[in-house]
Amino acid sequence: MDTKAQQTSSDPIASMTSLNGRHVKRVKRSNIEVVIPAFNEELNLPWAIKSVQGWADAVWVVDSESTDRTRQIAEALGANVVVRPWLGYAKQKNWALDNLPLQSDWVFILDSDESITPELRDEISAIAARPVGEVHESGFYVNRMTYFLGRPIRHCGYFPSYNLRMFKRGKAHYEEREVHEHMIVDGPTTRLTNLMNHEDRRGLEHLIAKHNRYSTLEARELTRERMRREGEKAGPLERGIAMRRWLKRHVLPRLPLSGVWRFLYMYIIRLGILDGATGLRFCLLLATYDLLISLKLAEIRSLRLEDDSQRLENDPAKGLAIPEGRMMNTAATVAAPPTPPPAPPVQVAVPPYVMHMPGTAPLRQPEALGSLGQRLIDPVIPVGQTPPADVPLRPEPEGPPAPEPLREAVPRLVEELNPRENVPGVWPAYKSVPVSILVPVKNEQRNIVECLRRCNWATELVVVDSRSTDQTIELSQAMGADVYQFNYNRKTGWPKKKNWALESIPWKNEWVMILDADEYMTPELAEEIKRVVTGQWTPQGSAKRGCGDGYWVNRRFMFFGRWLKGCGYYPSWNVRLLKHRLGRYERIGNLGDTGSGDNEVHEHIVLSSGEAGYLQHEFLHYAYPDLSAWIEKHNRYTTWEAFAMEAGDEGAVNAKLFGGPIERRRWIKRFGRKLPFRPTLRFIYSYLFQKGWLDGYPGLVMCRLLSWYEFVSIAKHREMMLAKREQQVREHKTRFR
């Protein structure tokens, strides 16, 4: 046995047998062991393992604490599962190469969304069958065939696509890079002839989440290289990889309209046009990836260099989106191959580790409200499917809900925060206005203090939470709010959070004002609300009375540090002040769970007593602290859009060209659904007709993002339709088999 396998009992791998009574599954067959990194890969992993099952000496799945059935599936298919906290893309794989008790002379790194073809299996088995000393090469590059929306991408610059995956044990490691890391080999390398397949079956929402995360990491990596003036220190790279790396470092940061050039390169020069409609969509998606890198580079450069360096070194979570493995599945895509009944997860001893939590000291200014922490969401359940038995639906308690008990840290936080103090301005007196403020939240410690501080004149503050894992609950309670927990039923998808709150919470006041945690009151609006709820309000300026039971309120979107006056973001009317008994959010097309979360997305409040009026003053919306947050949120929203398209956009608010603002917006959206080249038309409409050009560079960025939003909505809808057709075909074959 290799000396690496005879380590002390303190080593997590060596101690696995003695701790759990389980032995490493290894059979001498091919002189090749396969290592598969994984995180929430239950849809992809069966294909990867089955492609190496029966011929690899051992299969190692290095799991990064998955919350789905990844570990059970791997065990059931005969793999050795090792649980290791996530270290980073390169570090995780290097840890596996340094610590797994590998014994075969050859190692193959296989991603969870890849599979080895029989032809490639035969080719690498023939190499490994020779005495290792007689093989001149130390590593082999393998070509990948990428599949997108179920079809192969044979052009677009994505084929051929060589990655070094097979190498002599102990002769290779990954370069220390945050993303798009490549393997450095001690010795000569060459290319293999046959292919492996690359297909992520988790849907477009996962792919977009991955691009969001990768583009942030890529921008950070390029920034580090610029700050440290690093050259190519990693070692020799395959010629195609080296060329791409050089272009990213020296050309991409200097290109105007980088996404446009990437599209032309992929679609025209690299013949993506030959891949048909799938190639067009693939090129558009990858062009957006380059656009995101460029925008995030500009976002980083907007900081001072020394601040930038400190931010990257000391705050590694800043700007990172939800890890793509934690996203919902967009559609019921092609099912993975059947697996045996799941086995219990293997518990592997790992060294102690500490989850880093963001700092607790709340910052007082909106422009310095701290960093985005890594967010956790519910266990992954594919859209349109019933949650499995191991993810129980939480039943609603009988009777009216009760607020959360006060947390232990609240008295200390009250002293630190002084909730009676408001920001400068002429505000109503503390707790003097008979109105309730409703704030739906999840992991909003970055915003919640300043949001509630600007509402301390209301006699009731209510925060409705969805099992936050940060300090949202303690901070809310310290600011004087009652915190209620909302248990979203993902099987039915209804009611969502705000409707549940309006219906269930025992309100102390007749009037409720609804705010998101990233929305901030202004003194003028607070005073106007006071006059409404005390019966002293009369319409002035642009205000209108309506039925008197609810009011539209306008908001100003802040983006890239400034107020967007164009792009279709202003005016932005929503019914936010209402008598809670008389208003509910509409339900679009009787939709269930759409993967957009437990909050109402683009649904609007409908009053049972008539038309809502209009208030004169506005509030501020700091929705997008960075570009990753925008992409993350709108990745979920585009999933909602795809389901709304399928439902025909039918809701309680009618589509009328000459109706109110929401009726007109809905008519334009429904009309636009029928037009060709919708993403391009959306950019032209937002930038020219809605005067996005008046907002300068932030306006240009926003209009390009809105064009991307339109494209992704269409792509997800088509993905959904394709999945439905494939499901119907499978059901038809099953019925007549």
Number of C-alpha atoms within 10 A of each C-alpha: 8 10 9 15 16 13 15 11 13 12 15 20 22 20 19 21 14 10 13 12 8 11 10 16 12 17 13 13 15 22 23 29 26 24 24 23 22 26 23 23 25 24 23 23 30 22 21 20 26 15 17 21 16 13 18 23 22 28 26 25 27 24 22 20 16 19 16 20 20 25 33 19 25 28 18 17 20 17 23 21 25 23 21 20 17 14 12 14 16 19 18 18 19 18 15 19 19 13 16 17 19 26 20 21 18 25 27 21 18 24 18 25 20 22 24 22 15 13 13 18 18 15 15 20 18 11 16 21 14 11 10 15 9 8 13 11 16 21 28 21 19 21 22 21 20 21 17 18 22 16 12 17 22 18 20 26 16 16 15 17 15 20 19 23 19 24 26 22 20 15 14 21 20 19 18 15 16 16 19 13 14 22 23 18 22 17 13 10 18 14 14 17 12 17 21 19 17 21 21 22 25 25 24 23 23 21 18 22 23 19 24 28 21 22 25 26 21 23 24 23 18 19 21 16 14 13 13 10 9 10 10 11 7 14 11 14 18 17 10 12 16 14 12 11 15 13 12 17 18 12 12 20 19 11 12 11 13 21 23 15 16 22 23 17 17 23 24 14 14 17 17 26 17 16 19 12 11 19 23 17 19 23 26 21 22 18 22 24 21 24 24 26 26 24 19 22 21 13 14 21 12 11 12 9 13 9 11 17 18 11 16 17 11 9 14 14 16 17 23 23 25 21 17 20 21 21 29 24 23 28 27 21 24 18 13 13 11 8 13 10 10 15 14 12 16 17 13 17 18 16 10 6 7 6 6 9 11 17 10 13 11 19 15 15 10 15 10 11 18 20 19 21 23 18 16 16 16 14 16 20 19 21 21 18 12 12 17 10 7 9 13 9 14 11 9 12 9 6 7 11 15 13 15 14 11 14 12 9 13 18 13 10 20 17 10 12 18 12 21 14 11 18 13 8 9 12 18 17 12 15 15 13 22 18 27 23 23 24 25 23 26 22 23 24 27 24 24 27 23 25 21 29 22 21 28 25 25 24 18 22 25 24 28 23 21 20 18 17 16 20 18 23 31 21 24 25 25 24 25 20 23 20 24 21 20 21 19 22 19 24 15 13 17 17 21 23 21 20 18 17 23 20 15 12 15 11 17 13 17 15 20 26 22 19 22 18 25 20 23 24 20 18 20 17 18 22 17 18 24 20 14 21 20 11 10 10 15 12 15 10 8 9 16 17 17 15 13 17 24 30 27 24 22 21 20 21 22 18 20 18 13 13 18 22 19 23 27 19 18 15 16 15 19 19 22 21 27 25 20 21 15 16 24 19 22 19 21 21 16 12 16 19 22 25 26 21 20 22 17 18 14 14 17 20 22 18 22 12 12 14 17 25 20 22 27 16 20 22 18 16 19 21 17 18 21 19 22 24 18 17 22 20 17 21 25 21 20 26 28 26 25 24 24 21 18 16 14 13 21 18 19 15 19 15 21 15 15 9 13 15 16 20 16 16 16 21 19 14 13 16 12 14 14 9 10 9 11 17 21 15 15 23 23 18 17 23 24 15 14 18 18 26 18 16 18 12 12 20 24 18 20 24 26 20 22 21 19 23 20 20 20 26 23 20 20 23 22 15 21 22 17 18 20 16 12 16 16 12 12 12 12 11 10 9 8 6 6
